[in-house]
Amino acid sequence: MKKIRIEKQIVFIFLLFTAFFTLFRSSMSGIFSLFYANNGIPDSSISSIKSFQSIGILIGLLPSGYLSDKVGRLKVLNLSALIISCSFILLILFRNIISS
């Protein structure tokens, strides 16, 4: 009985993290599109950037399934959240270099 309750909690937390990260990524995608457009980047280049981001996400998802089986899904989610957060921090800190 207790094992089923823990499994339900893990599933709930996993779905909550997934929903949060999906919402976060979707909102940040729109914000970055506005950021790129305000810095004079043409629409075709913005589309190329978004395509490369999607390809990068796809490539990153390939080993995540294997890692989640070996290490644990919550640890992989936390690690991916940390990597995404660090990349956004780097973009914010070095925005002058990127937009030059």
C-alpha positions, 0 to 999 in steps of 0.5 A, a space after each residue: 500500500 505504501 509503495 503505491 502511494 510513493 509511486 503516485 507521488 513520484 508520478 505526480 512530481 514528474 508530471 508537475 516538473 514536466 508541465 512546469 518545464 514545458 510552460 517555461 520553455 514555451 514562454 522563454 521561446 517567445 521572450 527570446 523571439 522578441 529579444 532577437 527581433 528587438 536586436 535587429 535579427 531578421 525573422 529568417 535568422 530567428 527561425 534558424 536559431 529556433 530550429 537549431 534549438 529544437 535539434 539541440 533539444 532532440 539530441 539532448 533527449 536521446 541520452 536522457 531516456 537512458 540516463 533516467 533508467 540508470 540514474 532516476 528520472 527526478 535526478 535527470 529532470 533536476 540536472 536538465 533544469 540546472 543546465 537550462 538555468 545555467 544557459 539562460 544565466 549565460 545568455 543574460 550575462 553575455 547578451 552584449 557579446 551575443 548581440 554584437 
